[in-house]
Amino acid sequence: MSVIVITGGSRGIGASAAEHVARRGMGVILTYNTHPDAAEGVVQRIEQAGGKAVALKLDVANVASFEAFRKTVVTVLQDTWGTSSLSGLVNNAGYGLFSPLELVSEAQFDGLFNVHLKGPFFLTQALLPLLEEHASIVNLTSATTRVATAGVAPYAAFKGGLEVLTRYMAKEFGERRIRANAVSPGAIRTELGGGLNDEFEALLAGQTALGRVGEPEDVARVISMLLSQEGAWINAQSIEVAGGYII
């Protein structure tokens, strides 16, 4: 049985990815930090559709908690699916901050760093012993690493670091036939950074070749493909899922 860990799985892209992965017959361990009810809602939708999922609390900014989380994952894998290994990891958890460089505080900088780069680095390290041969790692980055957007410098910088880290994961984990790829969303209708108002959405749609902002499902389909055998020969890539944003 293939089982995938998806961080930040209670809402947005993570929730949609969890549901798409489950539709492909994989088990899902989704994490949440501050929205347990939303996470349980995702679990219920998956189970109502015939899948199996478990929601676990995890603060990806708290590296000290990762060893205990790994032990919990081991228990859940055995008790729920009768297995001892993972088939994939999706480093998705994140949040946005919109502020010009001169106003970003050290605390804000550190918060973004911990969630978007340090957390994925050490969570992958912690779960690596559980990843089976031919497993797949998917890191969520951002189109802001390609297009400079005023007000998101720390967020974009750390997403850029995660994109580079993805290639190093692919290089170093290749001996175990573990693949690593980055998925880079453009403007997506989620709650990240407070969501989109009508005016901002119209602006972003006008900057996108396909004439609209993306939906979480647009990104989730690509994530689930990379976790499946359909993506078995895709490795060390950064795939932008943005509908042609600022091209």
MIPADREN-353207 format. One line per 3 residues: their letters; for each residue y, x, z of N, C-alpha, C. Coordinates in nm, 3 decimals. Layout:
# MIPADREN-353207
A = Y:X:Z:Y:X:Z:Y:X:Z  ...
END
This chain:
# MIPADREN-353207
MSV = -0.120:0.085:0.000:0.000:0.000:0.000:0.124:0.087:0.000  0.215:0.064:-0.093:0.341:0.138:-0.099:0.441:0.075:-0.003  0.503:0.158:0.080:0.603:0.110:0.175:0.728:0.195:0.161
IVI = 0.844:0.130:0.156:0.972:0.196:0.133:1.064:0.174:0.252  1.135:0.277:0.296:1.242:0.264:0.394:1.374:0.253:0.320  1.452:0.152:0.353:1.584:0.132:0.294:1.686:0.122:0.406
TGG = 1.776:0.218:0.414:1.879:0.212:0.519:1.992:0.119:0.476  2.056:0.059:0.574:2.163:-0.036:0.542:2.111:-0.154:0.463  1.999:-0.209:0.507:1.932:-0.313:0.429:1.966:-0.455:0.468
SRG = 2.067:-0.473:0.553:2.097:-0.609:0.598:2.191:-0.684:0.505  2.268:-0.611:0.424:2.368:-0.676:0.339:2.383:-0.600:0.207  2.455:-0.660:0.114:2.497:-0.592:-0.008:2.384:-0.533:-0.090
IGA = 2.408:-0.412:-0.140:2.311:-0.346:-0.226:2.179:-0.323:-0.154  2.185:-0.284:-0.027:2.062:-0.259:0.047:1.975:-0.381:0.061  2.036:-0.495:0.091:1.959:-0.619:0.104:1.898:-0.659:-0.030
SAA = 1.977:-0.649:-0.135:1.926:-0.684:-0.267:1.815:-0.590:-0.310  1.830:-0.460:-0.279:1.726:-0.363:-0.312:1.597:-0.395:-0.237  1.609:-0.433:-0.111:1.490:-0.467:-0.033:1.414:-0.583:-0.098
EHV = 1.486:-0.684:-0.143:1.421:-0.799:-0.205:1.359:-0.764:-0.340  1.429:-0.682:-0.418:1.373:-0.642:-0.548:1.249:-0.553:-0.532  1.254:-0.463:-0.433:1.138:-0.377:-0.407:1.019:-0.462:-0.364
ARR = 1.043:-0.561:-0.278:0.934:-0.647:-0.233:0.874:-0.726:-0.348  0.957:-0.767:-0.444:0.905:-0.841:-0.559:0.810:-0.757:-0.643  0.824:-0.626:-0.633:0.733:-0.536:-0.705:0.605:-0.510:-0.626
GMG = 0.588:-0.577:-0.513:0.466:-0.565:-0.435:0.467:-0.455:-0.331  0.583:-0.396:-0.306:0.592:-0.291:-0.206:0.632:-0.350:-0.071  0.587:-0.285:0.036:0.634:-0.321:0.168:0.770:-0.259:0.194
VIL = 0.849:-0.320:0.280:0.985:-0.274:0.305:1.012:-0.261:0.454  1.060:-0.144:0.495:1.120:-0.124:0.626:1.269:-0.110:0.602  1.345:-0.211:0.639:1.489:-0.206:0.618:1.559:-0.184:0.751
TYN = 1.667:-0.107:0.747:1.738:-0.079:0.871:1.873:-0.151:0.874  1.920:-0.171:0.995:2.051:-0.231:1.018:2.113:-0.158:1.136  2.243:-0.171:1.151:2.310:-0.113:1.267:2.378:-0.221:1.351
THP = 2.461:-0.304:1.287:2.541:-0.401:1.361:2.516:-0.547:1.322  2.423:-0.573:1.230:2.402:-0.710:1.184:2.253:-0.746:1.189  2.196:-0.760:1.309:2.053:-0.792:1.320:2.015:-0.926:1.258
DAA = 2.103:-1.026:1.272:2.071:-1.157:1.216:2.063:-1.153:1.064  2.155:-1.078:1.003:2.151:-1.064:0.857:2.024:-0.992:0.813  1.985:-0.890:0.890:1.863:-0.816:0.857:1.740:-0.906:0.866
EGV = 1.735:-0.988:0.972:1.621:-1.079:0.985:1.621:-1.184:0.874  1.740:-1.221:0.827:1.748:-1.312:0.714:1.686:-1.253:0.589  1.708:-1.123:0.566:1.647:-1.055:0.451:1.496:-1.054:0.467
VQR = 1.449:-1.023:0.587:1.304:-1.022:0.613:1.245:-1.159:0.585  1.311:-1.264:0.630:1.259:-1.400:0.608:1.253:-1.435:0.461  1.355:-1.397:0.385:1.353:-1.427:0.241:1.239:-1.353:0.171
IEQ = 1.217:-1.229:0.212:1.108:-1.152:0.153:0.973:-1.216:0.186  0.955:-1.255:0.311:0.827:-1.312:0.352:0.805:-1.451:0.292  0.912:-1.527:0.276:0.900:-1.659:0.212:0.858:-1.646:0.067
AGG = 0.890:-1.531:0.005:0.852:-1.507:-0.134:0.716:-1.439:-0.145  0.648:-1.421:-0.030:0.514:-1.364:-0.032:0.507:-1.216:-0.003  0.619:-1.153:0.029:0.620:-1.011:0.059:0.610:-0.985:0.208
KAV = 0.624:-0.856:0.243:0.617:-0.817:0.383:0.728:-0.717:0.412  0.803:-0.741:0.520:0.913:-0.652:0.555:0.931:-0.650:0.706  0.989:-0.540:0.754:1.021:-0.523:0.896:1.163:-0.467:0.904
ALK = 1.243:-0.519:0.995:1.378:-0.469:1.016:1.383:-0.386:1.143  1.442:-0.266:1.134:1.456:-0.177:1.249:1.601:-0.137:1.266  1.645:-0.124:1.388:1.782:-0.078:1.414:1.790:0.073:1.395
LDV = 1.897:0.117:1.328:1.920:0.260:1.308:2.067:0.285:1.282  2.124:0.377:1.356:2.260:0.425:1.330:2.246:0.557:1.257  2.273:0.559:1.127:2.251:0.681:1.050:2.349:0.792:1.086
ANV = 2.451:0.759:1.165:2.543:0.862:1.212:2.491:0.934:1.335  2.384:0.882:1.395:2.330:0.938:1.518:2.203:1.017:1.489  2.219:1.142:1.453:2.105:1.226:1.416:2.006:1.240:1.531
ASF = 2.055:1.239:1.654:1.968:1.256:1.770:1.865:1.143:1.782  1.890:1.030:1.716:1.798:0.916:1.725:1.687:0.921:1.620  1.693:1.015:1.529:1.602:1.013:1.413:1.457:1.040:1.451
EAF = 1.433:1.124:1.550:1.295:1.151:1.589:1.230:1.026:1.647  1.305:0.954:1.730:1.251:0.830:1.784:1.231:0.727:1.673  1.322:0.724:1.576:1.307:0.631:1.464:1.181:0.665:1.384
RKT = 1.158:0.795:1.361:1.037:0.835:1.288:0.911:0.786:1.359  0.908:0.799:1.490:0.791:0.756:1.566:0.773:0.605:1.555  0.883:0.532:1.556:0.875:0.387:1.539:0.823:0.351:1.401
VVT = 0.868:0.423:1.299:0.820:0.399:1.162:0.670:0.423:1.155  0.622:0.529:1.219:0.478:0.557:1.220:0.401:0.439:1.278  0.450:0.385:1.389:0.383:0.271:1.452:0.387:0.147:1.362
VLQ = 0.503:0.119:1.304:0.517:0.003:1.217:0.427:0.015:1.093  0.421:0.133:1.036:0.335:0.153:0.919:0.190:0.119:0.952  0.142:0.166:1.066:0.003:0.143:1.103:-0.022:-0.002:1.139
DTW = 0.068:-0.058:1.221:0.045:-0.195:1.271:0.065:-0.301:1.163  0.158:-0.277:1.071:0.192:-0.380:0.972:0.116:-0.365:0.842  0.098:-0.240:0.798:0.037:-0.217:0.666:-0.092:-0.136:0.671
GTS = -0.129:-0.087:0.788:-0.252:-0.009:0.799:-0.247:0.120:0.722  -0.130:0.182:0.717:-0.115:0.308:0.647:-0.038:0.406:0.735  -0.035:0.532:0.694:0.034:0.633:0.773:0.142:0.704:0.693
SLS = 0.170:0.654:0.573:0.264:0.726:0.488:0.364:0.631:0.422  0.474:0.690:0.377:0.577:0.618:0.304:0.572:0.656:0.157  0.607:0.559:0.072:0.613:0.585:-0.072:0.755:0.611:-0.121
GLV = 0.853:0.584:-0.034:0.990:0.606:-0.079:1.090:0.591:0.032  1.210:0.646:0.008:1.322:0.638:0.100:1.448:0.613:0.020  1.525:0.513:0.060:1.653:0.484:-0.004:1.763:0.507:0.099
NNA = 1.842:0.612:0.078:1.956:0.641:0.165:2.076:0.562:0.114  2.093:0.443:0.169:2.194:0.350:0.118:2.305:0.320:0.217  2.279:0.328:0.348:2.375:0.286:0.449:2.510:0.354:0.429
GYG = 2.617:0.277:0.443:2.749:0.337:0.427:2.860:0.237:0.454  2.982:0.288:0.455:3.099:0.202:0.471:3.217:0.269:0.402  3.320:0.192:0.377:3.435:0.244:0.304:3.556:0.263:0.393
LFS = 3.644:0.351:0.350:3.773:0.372:0.415:3.875:0.397:0.306  3.981:0.320:0.304:4.085:0.336:0.204:4.213:0.383:0.272  4.245:0.510:0.252:4.362:0.569:0.316:4.400:0.695:0.240
PLE = 4.529:0.720:0.217:4.570:0.843:0.151:4.535:0.965:0.236  4.518:1.078:0.170:4.476:1.201:0.237:4.560:1.231:0.361  4.691:1.217:0.350:4.778:1.260:0.459:4.766:1.174:0.584
LVS = 4.699:1.058:0.572:4.686:0.968:0.687:4.545:0.965:0.745  4.450:1.033:0.683:4.312:1.033:0.732:4.304:1.116:0.860  4.250:1.057:0.966:4.235:1.129:1.092:4.105:1.208:1.092
EAQ = 4.095:1.302:1.185:3.972:1.380:1.197:3.855:1.291:1.235  3.880:1.193:1.320:3.773:1.101:1.359:3.723:1.020:1.240  3.815:0.973:1.156:3.774:0.899:1.036:3.695:0.988:0.941
FDG = 3.742:1.110:0.924:3.674:1.208:0.839:3.532:1.231:0.889  3.518:1.258:1.019:3.387:1.285:1.076:3.295:1.165:1.066  3.350:1.044:1.084:3.268:0.924:1.073:3.208:0.908:0.935
LFN = 3.289:0.927:0.833:3.241:0.917:0.695:3.140:1.027:0.665  3.167:1.147:0.712:3.076:1.260:0.690:2.939:1.232:0.752  2.939:1.183:0.875:2.814:1.159:0.946:2.727:1.055:0.877
VHL = 2.789:0.952:0.824:2.713:0.843:0.762:2.671:0.875:0.620  2.760:0.939:0.543:2.736:0.953:0.399:2.671:1.085:0.356  2.674:1.186:0.443:2.614:1.314:0.403:2.522:1.371:0.511
KGP = 2.574:1.389:0.631:2.491:1.444:0.738:2.373:1.354:0.769  2.397:1.224:0.780:2.290:1.130:0.810:2.178:1.133:0.708  2.209:1.115:0.578:2.102:1.121:0.478:2.028:1.255:0.477
FFL = 2.099:1.364:0.500:2.035:1.497:0.502:1.927:1.501:0.611  1.966:1.467:0.734:1.872:1.482:0.844:1.773:1.367:0.856  1.806:1.249:0.806:1.707:1.142:0.804:1.596:1.175:0.703
TQA = 1.635:1.227:0.588:1.534:1.269:0.491:1.446:1.378:0.551  1.507:1.472:0.620:1.431:1.578:0.687:1.332:1.519:0.788  1.379:1.421:0.866:1.294:1.362:0.969:1.176:1.284:0.911
LLP = 1.199:1.215:0.799:1.093:1.132:0.740:1.009:1.206:0.637  1.049:1.326:0.602:0.977:1.401:0.498:0.828:1.415:0.528  0.786:1.441:0.652:0.642:1.453:0.677:0.564:1.325:0.647
LLE = 0.633:1.211:0.646:0.566:1.084:0.620:0.561:1.050:0.471  0.643:1.116:0.390:0.646:1.084:0.247:0.522:1.138:0.177  0.453:1.049:0.109:0.331:1.088:0.041:0.360:1.160:-0.090
EHA = 0.259:1.223:-0.145:0.274:1.287:-0.277:0.312:1.180:-0.379  0.404:1.214:-0.468:0.458:1.124:-0.571:0.553:1.019:-0.513  0.601:1.040:-0.393:0.701:0.950:-0.336:0.834:0.967:-0.410
SIV = 0.925:0.872:-0.385:1.055:0.873:-0.453:1.167:0.857:-0.351  1.269:0.942:-0.362:1.388:0.933:-0.280:1.504:0.888:-0.370  1.579:0.788:-0.324:1.696:0.741:-0.398:1.816:0.748:-0.305
NLT = 1.917:0.824:-0.345:2.040:0.837:-0.268:2.151:0.760:-0.336  2.221:0.676:-0.262:2.331:0.598:-0.318:2.460:0.680:-0.310  2.518:0.709:-0.427:2.643:0.783:-0.433:2.753:0.687:-0.480
SAT = 2.839:0.730:-0.571:2.950:0.643:-0.611:3.015:0.694:-0.738  3.064:0.599:-0.819:3.140:0.637:-0.939:3.272:0.705:-0.903  3.314:0.696:-0.776:3.436:0.765:-0.734:3.418:0.917:-0.733
TRV = 3.296:0.965:-0.750:3.276:1.110:-0.764:3.312:1.156:-0.905  3.312:1.062:-1.000:3.349:1.095:-1.139:3.494:1.061:-1.168  3.540:0.947:-1.116:3.676:0.900:-1.140:3.754:0.909:-1.009
ATA = 3.858:0.988:-1.007:3.938:1.003:-0.885:4.019:0.876:-0.861  3.996:0.813:-0.748:4.064:0.691:-0.709:4.143:0.719:-0.583  4.274:0.705:-0.587:4.357:0.736:-0.471:4.315:0.653:-0.350
GVA = 4.304:0.720:-0.235:4.273:0.651:-0.112:4.131:0.662:-0.065  4.042:0.724:-0.143:3.901:0.733:-0.102:3.852:0.878:-0.102  3.941:0.972:-0.079:3.905:1.114:-0.090:3.788:1.156:-0.002
PYA = 3.788:1.126:0.129:3.674:1.170:0.210:3.543:1.104:0.167  3.548:0.974:0.145:3.429:0.901:0.101:3.372:0.962:-0.027  3.458:0.982:-0.126:3.414:1.035:-0.255:3.363:1.178:-0.241
AFK = 3.429:1.258:-0.156:3.386:1.397:-0.137:3.245:1.404:-0.080  3.216:1.319:0.016:3.083:1.322:0.077:2.978:1.262:-0.015  3.017:1.161:-0.093:2.924:1.109:-0.194:2.895:1.215:-0.300
GGL = 2.997:1.296:-0.334:2.975:1.406:-0.426:2.879:1.508:-0.368  2.893:1.536:-0.238:2.800:1.625:-0.172:2.658:1.571:-0.174  2.643:1.440:-0.155:2.510:1.379:-0.159:2.450:1.388:-0.298
EVL = 2.535:1.378:-0.400:2.486:1.392:-0.537:2.430:1.533:-0.561  2.499:1.634:-0.512:2.449:1.772:-0.523:2.321:1.788:-0.441  2.322:1.733:-0.320:2.204:1.742:-0.233:2.082:1.680:-0.301
TRY = 2.102:1.575:-0.378:1.992:1.509:-0.447:1.918:1.607:-0.538  1.991:1.689:-0.611:1.927:1.787:-0.699:1.849:1.891:-0.619  1.903:1.928:-0.505:1.831:2.024:-0.421:1.706:1.963:-0.362
MAK = 1.711:1.836:-0.327:1.590:1.768:-0.282:1.483:1.769:-0.390  1.524:1.738:-0.512:1.429:1.736:-0.624:1.367:1.874:-0.644  1.449:1.976:-0.631:1.402:2.114:-0.649:1.304:2.154:-0.539
EFG = 1.341:2.129:-0.415:1.261:2.177:-0.304:1.138:2.092:-0.274  1.144:1.964:-0.307:1.030:1.876:-0.279:0.936:1.863:-0.399  0.969:1.931:-0.508:0.890:1.919:-0.630:0.746:1.963:-0.613
ERR = 0.721:2.060:-0.527:0.584:2.106:-0.506:0.495:1.995:-0.452  0.555:1.900:-0.384:0.480:1.784:-0.333:0.488:1.666:-0.430  0.546:1.689:-0.547:0.562:1.587:-0.650:0.647:1.470:-0.601
IRA = 0.740:1.500:-0.511:0.834:1.399:-0.463:0.959:1.406:-0.549  0.998:1.291:-0.604:1.117:1.284:-0.690:1.239:1.247:-0.608  1.356:1.291:-0.653:1.482:1.254:-0.589:1.586:1.227:-0.696
NAV = 1.649:1.112:-0.688:1.753:1.073:-0.783:1.869:1.007:-0.708  1.985:1.012:-0.769:2.103:0.944:-0.714:2.137:0.824:-0.802  2.176:0.716:-0.739:2.227:0.600:-0.810:2.374:0.585:-0.771
SPG = 2.459:0.578:-0.873:2.603:0.583:-0.854:2.667:0.451:-0.896  2.688:0.359:-0.803:2.748:0.230:-0.840:2.897:0.243:-0.872  2.943:0.157:-0.961:3.086:0.142:-0.983:3.139:0.034:-0.891
AIR = 3.232:-0.047:-0.940:3.287:-0.156:-0.860:3.181:-0.265:-0.846  3.140:-0.293:-0.722:3.036:-0.390:-0.693:3.088:-0.492:-0.595  3.048:-0.616:-0.612:3.092:-0.723:-0.522:3.012:-0.717:-0.392
TEL = 3.058:-0.636:-0.298:2.997:-0.627:-0.166:3.108:-0.632:-0.061  3.068:-0.619:0.066:3.165:-0.619:0.176:3.216:-0.479:0.207  3.173:-0.377:0.132:3.217:-0.240:0.155:3.368:-0.231:0.146
GGG = 3.428:-0.174:0.250:3.573:-0.157:0.249:3.650:-0.286:0.260  3.583:-0.393:0.306:3.653:-0.520:0.323:3.638:-0.617:0.208  3.562:-0.577:0.104:3.538:-0.668:-0.008:3.650:-0.667:-0.111
LND = 3.641:-0.759:-0.207:3.737:-0.765:-0.317:3.818:-0.895:-0.312  3.950:-0.883:-0.323:4.028:-1.004:-0.343:4.040:-1.030:-0.493  4.092:-1.145:-0.531:4.095:-1.183:-0.672:4.175:-1.086:-0.757
EFE = 4.287:-1.040:-0.705:4.372:-0.949:-0.782:4.304:-0.815:-0.805  4.243:-0.761:-0.701:4.175:-0.631:-0.713:4.053:-0.644:-0.804  3.981:-0.754:-0.792:3.864:-0.774:-0.878:3.905:-0.781:-1.025
ALL = 4.014:-0.850:-1.054:4.063:-0.859:-1.192:4.101:-0.722:-1.245  4.163:-0.639:-1.161:4.199:-0.504:-1.201:4.076:-0.423:-1.236  3.975:-0.427:-1.148:3.853:-0.350:-1.170:3.777:-0.400:-1.292
AGQ = 3.771:-0.532:-1.311:3.704:-0.588:-1.428:3.772:-0.542:-1.556  3.905:-0.533:-1.552:3.979:-0.487:-1.669:3.958:-0.339:-1.701  3.911:-0.264:-1.602:3.882:-0.121:-1.622:3.736:-0.095:-1.658
TAL = 3.659:-0.203:-1.670:3.515:-0.192:-1.696:3.483:-0.246:-1.834  3.411:-0.168:-1.912:3.386:-0.204:-2.051:3.318:-0.341:-2.066  3.229:-0.374:-1.975:3.159:-0.502:-1.984:3.238:-0.618:-1.923
GRV = 3.359:-0.591:-1.876:3.452:-0.696:-1.841:3.429:-0.770:-1.711  3.356:-0.711:-1.618:3.335:-0.775:-1.488:3.302:-0.668:-1.385  3.311:-0.705:-1.258:3.259:-0.616:-1.154:3.110:-0.639:-1.144
GEP = 3.041:-0.544:-1.086:2.897:-0.555:-1.073:2.856:-0.640:-0.955  2.733:-0.685:-0.957:2.672:-0.756:-0.846:2.568:-0.664:-0.780  2.538:-0.684:-0.652:2.437:-0.601:-0.587:2.306:-0.594:-0.665
EDV = 2.269:-0.705:-0.729:2.143:-0.708:-0.805:2.144:-0.609:-0.923  2.262:-0.586:-0.980:2.270:-0.491:-1.091:2.224:-0.352:-1.048  2.260:-0.314:-0.926:2.222:-0.183:-0.874:2.079:-0.186:-0.820
ARV = 2.043:-0.295:-0.756:1.911:-0.306:-0.695:1.799:-0.293:-0.797  1.820:-0.346:-0.916:1.716:-0.336:-1.019:1.689:-0.191:-1.056  1.793:-0.110:-1.061:1.776:0.032:-1.094:1.707:0.105:-0.980
ISM = 1.746:0.075:-0.856:1.682:0.138:-0.741:1.532:0.108:-0.740  1.497:-0.019:-0.757:1.356:-0.056:-0.752:1.277:0.007:-0.867  1.340:0.022:-0.982:1.273:0.090:-1.093:1.243:0.235:-1.058
LLS = 1.340:0.304:-0.998:1.321:0.445:-0.963:1.212:0.463:-0.858  1.191:0.362:-0.776:1.087:0.369:-0.674:0.949:0.337:-0.730  0.943:0.282:-0.849:0.817:0.238:-0.908:0.764:0.341:-1.009
QEG = 0.649:0.311:-1.064:0.589:0.399:-1.164:0.671:0.404:-1.292  0.754:0.303:-1.315:0.841:0.305:-1.433:0.936:0.424:-1.430  0.969:0.471:-1.311:1.060:0.584:-1.298:0.990:0.715:-1.268
AWI = 0.860:0.721:-1.292:0.780:0.836:-1.249:0.820:0.969:-1.313  0.890:0.966:-1.427:0.930:1.091:-1.493:1.082:1.110:-1.490  1.147:1.037:-1.403:1.291:1.054:-1.383:1.311:1.130:-1.253
NAQ = 1.377:1.243:-1.260:1.391:1.330:-1.144:1.520:1.410:-1.151  1.584:1.429:-1.037:1.704:1.513:-1.025:1.822:1.460:-1.106  1.828:1.327:-1.124:1.933:1.268:-1.205:2.032:1.188:-1.120
SIE = 2.152:1.175:-1.171:2.251:1.084:-1.114:2.277:0.976:-1.217  2.238:0.854:-1.185:2.246:0.742:-1.279:2.361:0.651:-1.237  2.464:0.645:-1.319:2.578:0.558:-1.288:2.546:0.416:-1.331
VAG = 2.563:0.323:-1.240:2.538:0.181:-1.267:2.672:0.111:-1.249  2.751:0.107:-1.356:2.891:0.069:-1.341:2.945:-0.015:-1.456  2.859:-0.051:-1.550:2.905:-0.136:-1.661:3.007:-0.071:-1.753
GYI = 3.019:0.060:-1.747:3.119:0.129:-1.829:3.255:0.131:-1.761  3.258:0.178:-1.636:3.382:0.182:-1.559:3.467:0.303:-1.598  3.588:0.277:-1.645:3.685:0.381:-1.686:3.616:0.486:-1.775
I = 3.586:0.448:-1.898:3.521:0.540:-1.990:3.616:0.574:-2.106
END
